């Protein structure tokens, strides 16, 4: 369908095709938080700075044994860039990968083992849903948040803000990102010149886990 040019434009947030395939597609493509191909504009939040801010926030709040829990993404993925920012701020900070394709029970076991073995007093988790799972596991281990363990997530959607206000997280400017994606795609459709990268600033959404 894509090569038949039955669409005017495409917004993609996943890597479903190879680079050559994306370059062959005739319709304009805009990527959200993914490096799809050299000619595809990317719109994202500042993932590297977000990783730095998360680590720095834990440091400022007295944490000394800070670790990061992330998925199995590569270094140029959004969570990979967050990990690079974390490592820039805390060069000796340990980063643990808990693959996203594991079952929930297996992920719980992995995270519980990480916390029990390393005894961190601060954890940066690369996404909010896993951060909420980590908070649940901390309570199972009879750790008080934030007294015994401080946790910070990443995304800061309105869902998290409304239903999990206890989680401190790095907020992505979702509304601004969505608006910019549409604007850039319309420019591409009209044949106007666009930039390769659009990086929007992140911010801290305070909660009760710090």
Backbone as CSV, one residue per row, in Angstrom:
resi,resn,N_x,N_y,N_z,CA_x,CA_y,CA_z,C_x,C_y,C_z
1,UNK,0.829,-1.204,0.000,0.000,0.000,0.000,0.864,1.254,0.000
2,UNK,1.974,1.216,0.814,2.829,2.394,0.895,3.478,2.693,-0.451
3,UNK,4.029,1.638,-1.079,4.718,1.857,-2.350,3.724,2.208,-3.448
4,UNK,2.473,1.811,-3.295,1.452,2.177,-4.274,1.020,3.628,-4.097
5,UNK,1.554,4.264,-3.035,1.319,5.699,-2.801,-0.157,5.999,-2.567
6,UNK,-0.830,5.124,-1.799,-2.241,5.322,-1.521,-2.472,6.195,-0.291
7,UNK,-1.407,6.759,0.250,-1.529,7.684,1.381,-0.757,8.959,1.044
8,UNK,-1.161,10.084,1.646,-0.481,11.357,1.404,0.747,11.532,2.286
9,UNK,0.719,10.920,3.467,1.834,11.059,4.393,1.769,10.004,5.475
10,UNK,2.916,9.753,6.108,3.012,8.682,7.104,3.695,9.210,8.359
11,UNK,3.127,8.890,9.518,3.763,9.148,10.809,4.101,7.795,11.406
12,UNK,5.366,7.565,11.711,5.794,6.256,12.207,6.510,6.388,13.542
13,UNK,6.174,5.471,14.458,6.871,5.440,15.745,7.506,4.087,15.997
14,UNK,7.585,3.261,14.955,8.209,1.941,15.106,9.050,1.628,13.884
15,UNK,10.013,0.719,14.082,10.968,0.363,13.035,10.511,-0.923,12.356
16,UNK,9.506,-0.832,11.477,8.944,-2.032,10.868,9.595,-2.409,9.539
17,UNK,10.328,-1.482,8.928,10.948,-1.727,7.632,12.443,-1.477,7.719
18,UNK,13.170,-1.922,6.684,14.585,-1.615,6.599,14.789,-0.205,6.067
19,UNK,16.014,0.316,6.216,16.307,1.682,5.773,16.000,1.861,4.291
20,UNK,16.408,0.897,3.457,16.155,0.998,2.017,14.660,1.053,1.713
21,UNK,13.877,0.306,2.495,12.424,0.300,2.279,11.826,1.678,2.547
22,UNK,12.272,2.318,3.632,11.761,3.659,3.946,12.147,4.658,2.859
23,UNK,13.362,4.517,2.326,13.815,5.458,1.300,13.069,5.266,-0.015
24,UNK,12.506,4.072,-0.246,11.770,3.809,-1.485,10.324,4.297,-1.431
25,UNK,9.814,4.479,-0.213,8.412,4.908,-0.085,8.247,6.307,-0.675
26,UNK,7.274,6.463,-1.559,7.093,7.750,-2.219,6.464,8.809,-1.343
27,UNK,5.604,8.400,-0.416,4.909,9.369,0.435,5.845,9.911,1.511
28,UNK,5.671,11.169,1.915,6.489,11.745,2.983,6.311,10.974,4.295
29,UNK,7.411,10.781,5.019,7.384,10.072,6.301,7.967,10.972,7.381
30,UNK,7.336,10.985,8.545,7.858,11.664,9.727,8.004,10.620,10.824
31,UNK,9.132,10.621,11.508,9.370,9.643,12.567,9.216,10.282,13.939
32,UNK,8.533,9.584,14.822,8.455,10.016,16.218,9.408,9.155,17.040
33,UNK,10.467,9.783,17.539,11.386,9.119,18.469,12.099,7.911,17.871
34,UNK,12.250,7.848,16.549,12.942,6.719,15.925,13.787,7.217,14.758
35,UNK,14.985,6.678,14.639,15.845,6.994,13.502,15.572,5.963,12.412
36,UNK,14.693,6.301,11.481,14.261,5.340,10.470,15.179,5.298,9.262
37,UNK,15.537,6.461,8.734,16.378,6.542,7.539,16.947,7.960,7.452
38,UNK,18.060,8.134,6.712,18.701,9.457,6.644,17.797,10.577,6.142
39,UNK,16.822,10.249,5.297,15.973,11.300,4.714,14.651,11.492,5.458
40,UNK,14.494,10.842,6.595,13.239,10.921,7.354,13.417,11.829,8.572
41,UNK,12.687,12.945,8.640,12.789,13.834,9.803,12.371,13.127,11.094
42,UNK,13.081,13.420,12.175,12.786,12.831,13.483,12.304,13.928,14.424
43,UNK,11.213,13.666,15.109,10.709,14.588,16.123,10.673,13.842,17.448
44,UNK,11.322,14.403,18.457,11.414,13.704,19.739,11.644,14.697,20.863
45,UNK,11.544,14.186,22.079,11.969,14.975,23.230,13.474,14.783,23.386
46,UNK,14.086,15.582,24.235,15.535,15.512,24.438,15.847,14.355,25.383
47,UNK,15.917,13.148,24.820,16.098,11.947,25.625,17.417,11.944,26.387
48,UNK,18.480,12.427,25.763,19.788,12.472,26.431,19.728,13.385,27.651
49,UNK,19.175,14.577,27.471,19.053,15.519,28.587,18.097,14.980,29.649
50,UNK,17.091,14.227,29.216,16.169,13.617,30.169,16.862,12.623,31.075
51,UNK,17.771,11.830,30.503,18.546,10.896,31.317,19.429,11.615,32.309
52,UNK,20.040,12.704,31.864,20.870,13.517,32.763,20.039,14.114,33.889
53,UNK,18.873,14.660,33.540,18.026,15.300,34.541,17.548,14.291,35.586
54,UNK,17.192,13.101,35.145,16.743,12.071,36.084,17.851,11.720,37.071
55,UNK,19.053,11.497,36.551,20.186,11.152,37.414,20.524,12.296,38.358
56,UNK,20.530,13.503,37.823,20.864,14.680,38.632,19.827,14.900,39.740
57,UNK,18.564,14.647,39.441,17.504,14.811,40.441,17.685,13.836,41.594
58,UNK,18.042,12.598,41.276,18.289,11.610,42.329,19.495,12.009,43.169
59,UNK,20.541,12.510,42.513,21.723,12.960,43.244,21.383,14.111,44.185
60,UNK,20.637,15.077,43.680,20.291,16.255,44.489,19.429,15.895,45.693
61,UNK,18.738,14.768,45.602,17.881,14.339,46.699,18.566,13.322,47.608
62,UNK,19.893,13.288,47.540,20.674,12.524,48.502,20.990,11.091,48.165
63,UNK,20.615,10.620,46.983,20.901,9.227,46.619,22.387,9.050,46.314
64,UNK,22.940,7.947,46.755,24.360,7.663,46.538,24.582,6.396,45.720
65,UNK,23.689,5.430,45.840,23.802,4.194,45.065,22.670,4.173,44.044
66,UNK,22.920,4.832,42.913,21.883,5.043,41.898,22.085,4.085,40.729
67,UNK,21.012,3.415,40.333,21.065,2.520,39.180,19.981,2.930,38.181
68,UNK,20.056,2.342,36.987,19.031,2.568,35.968,18.501,1.231,35.498
69,UNK,17.196,1.152,35.288,16.559,-0.026,34.708,15.947,0.387,33.378
70,UNK,16.314,-0.321,32.321,15.851,0.035,30.985,15.479,-1.226,30.219
71,UNK,15.043,-1.053,28.977,14.711,-2.189,28.135,15.943,-2.683,27.399
72,UNK,15.737,-3.285,26.252,16.850,-3.846,25.497,17.100,-3.084,24.206
73,UNK,16.835,-1.767,24.223,17.001,-0.958,23.013,18.467,-0.631,22.759
74,UNK,18.797,-0.311,21.496,20.174,0.051,21.163,20.436,1.517,21.488
75,UNK,21.685,1.945,21.277,22.107,3.258,21.775,21.435,4.431,21.078
76,UNK,20.935,4.264,19.835,20.295,5.401,19.171,18.773,5.375,19.309
77,UNK,18.262,4.474,20.141,16.834,4.451,20.438,16.536,5.472,21.528
78,UNK,15.271,5.823,21.740,14.954,6.791,22.800,15.479,6.379,24.169
79,UNK,15.213,5.124,24.575,15.678,4.693,25.892,17.190,4.531,25.920
80,UNK,17.777,4.216,24.760,19.236,4.152,24.692,19.868,5.509,24.928
81,UNK,19.267,6.557,24.372,19.763,7.918,24.587,19.567,8.351,26.039
82,UNK,18.476,7.899,26.658,18.271,8.199,28.080,19.365,7.543,28.923
83,UNK,19.741,6.338,28.546,20.813,5.640,29.265,22.144,6.361,29.090
84,UNK,22.393,6.889,27.893,23.632,7.644,27.664,23.664,8.900,28.526
85,UNK,22.531,9.578,28.643,22.457,10.760,29.502,22.685,10.412,30.956
86,UNK,22.115,9.290,31.397,22.316,8.811,32.767,23.796,8.548,33.023
87,UNK,24.447,7.865,32.077,25.869,7.537,32.232,26.746,8.779,32.185
88,UNK,26.339,9.778,31.421,27.094,11.034,31.373,27.086,11.695,32.741
89,UNK,25.937,11.674,33.410,25.807,12.299,34.727,26.433,11.439,35.828
90,UNK,26.284,10.111,35.709,26.825,9.177,36.705,27.639,8.123,35.958
91,UNK,28.914,8.396,35.667,29.721,7.489,34.845,29.821,6.065,35.390
92,UNK,29.805,5.915,36.712,29.928,4.574,37.286,28.576,3.983,37.687
93,UNK,27.489,4.615,37.275,26.157,4.098,37.605,25.848,2.832,36.817
94,UNK,25.317,1.837,37.489,25.000,0.563,36.834,23.685,0.675,36.059
95,UNK,23.679,0.072,34.875,22.481,0.051,34.035,22.079,-1.403,33.816
96,UNK,20.841,-1.725,34.153,20.340,-3.090,34.020,19.260,-3.138,32.953
97,UNK,19.390,-4.097,32.043,18.419,-4.244,30.962,17.425,-5.349,31.306
98,UNK,16.160,-4.975,31.305,15.074,-5.928,31.511,14.246,-5.919,30.228
99,UNK,14.437,-6.906,29.349,13.789,-6.886,28.032,12.280,-6.696,28.111
100,UNK,11.768,-5.882,27.204,10.339,-5.573,27.198,9.480,-6.754,26.767
101,UNK,10.093,-7.735,26.092,9.297,-8.856,25.591,9.141,-9.978,26.610
102,UNK,9.665,-9.791,27.820,9.462,-10.789,28.864,8.040,-10.691,29.405
103,UNK,7.548,-11.780,29.966,6.239,-11.745,30.614,6.302,-10.841,31.839
104,UNK,5.143,-10.379,32.291,5.108,-9.503,33.466,5.710,-10.190,34.682
105,UNK,5.397,-11.469,34.864,5.943,-12.207,36.013,7.459,-12.283,35.932
106,UNK,7.972,-12.554,34.734,9.433,-12.641,34.566,10.087,-11.276,34.804
107,UNK,9.445,-10.215,34.338,9.980,-8.868,34.560,9.996,-8.540,36.051
108,UNK,8.940,-8.927,36.751,8.900,-8.708,38.195,10.050,-9.436,38.881
109,UNK,10.297,-10.673,38.481,11.381,-11.460,39.075,12.729,-10.805,38.821
110,UNK,12.933,-10.325,37.595,14.206,-9.696,37.229,14.431,-8.425,38.050
111,UNK,13.409,-7.582,38.128,13.549,-6.311,38.850,13.731,-6.554,40.342
112,UNK,12.999,-7.526,40.880,13.136,-7.849,42.309,14.558,-8.312,42.610
113,UNK,15.124,-9.124,41.727,16.497,-9.601,41.909,17.496,-8.450,41.836
114,UNK,17.278,-7.523,40.907,18.176,-6.367,40.763,18.179,-5.525,42.037
115,UNK,16.989,-5.247,42.563,16.893,-4.419,43.768,17.485,-5.134,44.973
116,UNK,17.157,-6.420,45.127,17.647,-7.176,46.282,19.160,-7.335,46.253
117,UNK,19.731,-7.506,45.058,21.174,-7.748,44.943,21.996,-6.473,45.059
118,UNK,21.482,-5.367,44.555,22.274,-4.133,44.486,21.936,-3.114,45.573
119,UNK,20.771,-3.283,46.191,20.342,-2.394,47.282,20.514,-0.899,46.937
120,UNK,19.932,-0.466,45.831,20.038,0.954,45.456,19.190,1.827,46.373
121,UNK,19.568,3.095,46.483,18.696,4.052,47.168,18.040,5.009,46.175
122,UNK,18.371,4.836,44.889,17.759,5.623,43.829,17.726,4.831,42.535
123,UNK,16.594,4.849,41.837,16.470,4.132,40.560,15.843,5.052,39.516
124,UNK,16.495,5.156,38.366,15.904,5.800,37.195,15.399,4.699,36.285
125,UNK,14.103,4.706,35.992,13.495,3.706,35.118,13.122,4.395,33.812
126,UNK,13.455,3.767,32.686,13.370,4.459,31.396,11.958,4.660,30.862
127,UNK,10.936,4.110,31.525,9.554,4.407,31.137,8.668,4.326,32.369
128,UNK,7.552,5.035,32.330,6.697,5.164,33.510,6.029,3.860,33.929
129,UNK,5.594,3.050,32.963,4.901,1.816,33.331,5.824,0.870,34.087
130,UNK,7.076,0.781,33.642,8.037,-0.052,34.370,8.390,0.578,35.710
131,UNK,8.380,1.901,35.774,8.635,2.586,37.044,7.539,2.258,38.058
132,UNK,6.287,2.209,37.603,5.175,1.852,38.489,5.322,0.407,38.961
133,UNK,5.723,-0.479,38.052,5.982,-1.872,38.423,7.103,-1.954,39.454
134,UNK,8.133,-1.145,39.279,9.261,-1.120,40.217,8.817,-0.640,41.596
135,UNK,7.923,0.334,41.640,7.383,0.797,42.918,6.609,-0.321,43.618
136,UNK,5.840,-1.071,42.853,5.084,-2.198,43.407,6.030,-3.232,44.013
137,UNK,7.108,-3.530,43.295,8.078,-4.516,43.774,8.793,-4.012,45.022
138,UNK,9.102,-2.728,45.051,9.758,-2.148,46.230,8.888,-2.324,47.470
139,UNK,7.590,-2.137,47.323,6.672,-2.331,48.447,6.648,-3.798,48.876
140,UNK,6.729,-4.719,47.905,6.784,-6.146,48.235,8.034,-6.476,49.045
141,UNK,9.110,-5.740,48.781,10.368,-5.932,49.504,10.401,-5.123,50.805
142,UNK,9.259,-4.542,51.155,9.102,-3.756,52.383,10.030,-2.540,52.415
143,UNK,10.213,-1.937,51.241,10.979,-0.698,51.134,10.003,0.470,51.080
144,UNK,10.245,1.461,51.880,9.398,2.647,51.881,9.878,3.639,50.822
145,UNK,8.926,4.165,50.054,9.232,5.166,49.029,8.665,6.504,49.494
146,UNK,9.448,7.544,49.568,10.834,7.688,49.084,11.902,7.540,50.176
147,UNK,11.520,7.150,51.399,12.491,7.127,52.497,13.637,6.149,52.237
148,UNK,13.302,4.907,51.841,14.328,3.889,51.605,14.803,3.869,50.154
149,UNK,13.910,4.174,49.257,14.217,4.082,47.829,13.474,5.174,47.074
150,UNK,14.215,5.908,46.260,13.625,6.952,45.420,13.587,6.452,43.977
151,UNK,12.476,6.711,43.300,12.285,6.217,41.932,11.815,7.360,41.042
152,UNK,12.388,7.423,39.844,11.963,8.421,38.860,11.750,7.726,37.518
153,UNK,10.646,8.042,36.856,10.318,7.420,35.584,10.564,8.356,34.409
154,UNK,9.950,8.014,33.268,10.119,8.835,32.061,8.878,8.696,31.187
155,UNK,8.278,9.783,30.849,7.183,9.973,29.890,6.282,11.103,30.359
156,UNK,5.682,10.927,31.559,4.878,12.002,32.133,3.620,12.321,31.367
157,UNK,2.924,11.282,30.895,1.675,11.509,30.171,0.585,11.970,31.140
158,UNK,-0.519,12.457,30.587,-1.629,12.899,31.433,-2.204,11.734,32.229
159,UNK,-2.126,10.521,31.679,-2.593,9.333,32.407,-1.803,9.157,33.700
160,UNK,-0.490,9.276,33.603,0.358,9.147,34.787,0.075,10.282,35.764
161,UNK,-0.030,11.485,35.242,-0.259,12.648,36.099,-1.581,12.538,36.856
162,UNK,-2.608,11.979,36.208,-3.931,11.900,36.822,-4.116,10.684,37.723
163,UNK,-3.520,9.549,37.336,-3.798,8.307,38.059,-2.631,7.801,38.904
164,UNK,-1.420,8.296,38.654,-0.258,7.905,39.450,0.553,9.138,39.837
165,UNK,-0.083,10.100,40.519,0.634,11.333,40.877,1.772,11.097,41.856
166,UNK,1.816,9.902,42.455,2.900,9.606,43.391,4.229,9.368,42.678
167,UNK,4.198,9.174,41.362,5.432,8.922,40.613,6.061,10.223,40.131
168,UNK,7.296,10.454,40.519,8.088,11.545,39.940,8.617,11.063,38.593
169,UNK,8.532,11.884,37.574,8.935,11.428,36.249,9.455,12.582,35.398
170,UNK,10.129,12.209,34.324,10.567,13.179,33.322,9.446,13.311,32.299
171,UNK,8.946,14.518,32.135,7.792,14.733,31.263,8.224,15.083,29.841
172,UNK,7.682,14.347,28.871,7.838,14.708,27.466,6.706,15.676,27.090
173,UNK,6.995,16.684,26.267,5.939,17.625,25.852,5.079,17.017,24.744
174,UNK,4.211,16.079,25.132,3.459,15.285,24.163,2.611,16.145,23.229
175,UNK,1.896,17.125,23.773,1.036,17.968,22.927,1.857,18.733,21.896
176,UNK,2.987,19.289,22.341,3.855,20.037,21.427,4.457,19.120,20.368
177,UNK,4.830,17.906,20.785,5.383,16.937,19.833,4.342,16.591,18.771
178,UNK,3.115,16.314,19.194,2.052,15.944,18.252,1.775,17.073,17.263
179,UNK,1.718,18.294,17.767,1.459,19.444,16.901,2.584,19.636,15.888
180,UNK,3.825,19.477,16.351,4.969,19.660,15.459,5.029,18.562,14.404
181,UNK,4.697,17.340,14.793,4.680,16.233,13.828,3.728,16.552,12.677
182,UNK,2.542,17.024,13.004,1.557,17.355,11.966,2.061,18.505,11.096
183,UNK,2.631,19.537,11.716,3.133,20.691,10.960,4.228,20.279,9.983
184,UNK,5.175,19.470,10.462,6.295,19.054,9.610,5.809,18.135,8.492
185,UNK,4.884,17.246,8.798,4.353,16.354,7.768,3.637,17.150,6.678
186,UNK,2.861,18.139,7.063,2.169,18.970,6.067,3.166,19.721,5.189
187,UNK,4.274,20.178,5.792,5.320,20.834,4.998,5.921,19.862,3.988
188,UNK,6.177,18.630,4.430,6.743,17.624,3.520,5.773,17.326,2.378
189,UNK,4.494,17.223,2.712,3.495,16.941,1.684,3.446,18.062,0.648
190,UNK,3.630,19.307,1.109,3.623,20.468,0.207,4.950,20.654,-0.515
191,UNK,5.939,19.823,-0.180,7.241,19.936,-0.825,8.134,21.004,-0.243
192,UNK,7.792,21.509,0.926,8.607,22.542,1.568,9.801,21.917,2.288
193,UNK,10.829,22.713,2.506,12.046,22.235,3.147,11.814,22.031,4.642
194,UNK,12.357,20.934,5.176,12.267,20.654,6.612,13.645,20.288,7.144
195,UNK,13.799,20.363,8.461,15.053,19.952,9.096,15.062,18.437,9.279
196,UNK,16.231,17.892,9.632,16.334,16.449,9.869,15.885,16.089,11.279
197,UNK,16.264,16.904,12.270,15.954,16.606,13.666,15.219,17.767,14.328
198,UNK,14.204,17.429,15.075,13.484,18.396,15.901,13.463,17.837,17.323
199,UNK,14.178,18.482,18.230,14.283,17.983,19.601,13.649,18.987,20.549
200,UNK,12.634,18.554,21.273,11.909,19.434,22.188,12.375,19.213,23.628
201,UNK,12.363,20.259,24.437,12.871,20.152,25.812,11.950,19.333,26.716
202,UNK,12.577,18.666,27.693,11.842,17.898,28.698,11.750,18.721,29.984
203,UNK,10.971,18.217,30.941,10.861,18.889,32.233,10.614,17.843,33.310
204,UNK,10.760,18.251,34.553,10.533,17.342,35.676,9.095,17.478,36.167
205,UNK,8.401,16.349,36.284,7.055,16.318,36.851,7.164,15.764,38.275
206,UNK,7.107,16.622,39.278,7.304,16.168,40.662,6.190,15.228,41.120
207,UNK,6.569,14.263,41.936,5.611,13.337,42.527,6.070,12.953,43.918
208,UNK,5.543,11.876,44.437,5.889,11.466,45.790,6.959,10.411,45.886
209,UNK,7.602,10.063,44.748,8.593,8.981,44.783,10.021,9.488,44.906
210,UNK,10.200,10.793,45.099,11.535,11.377,45.282,11.584,12.054,46.651
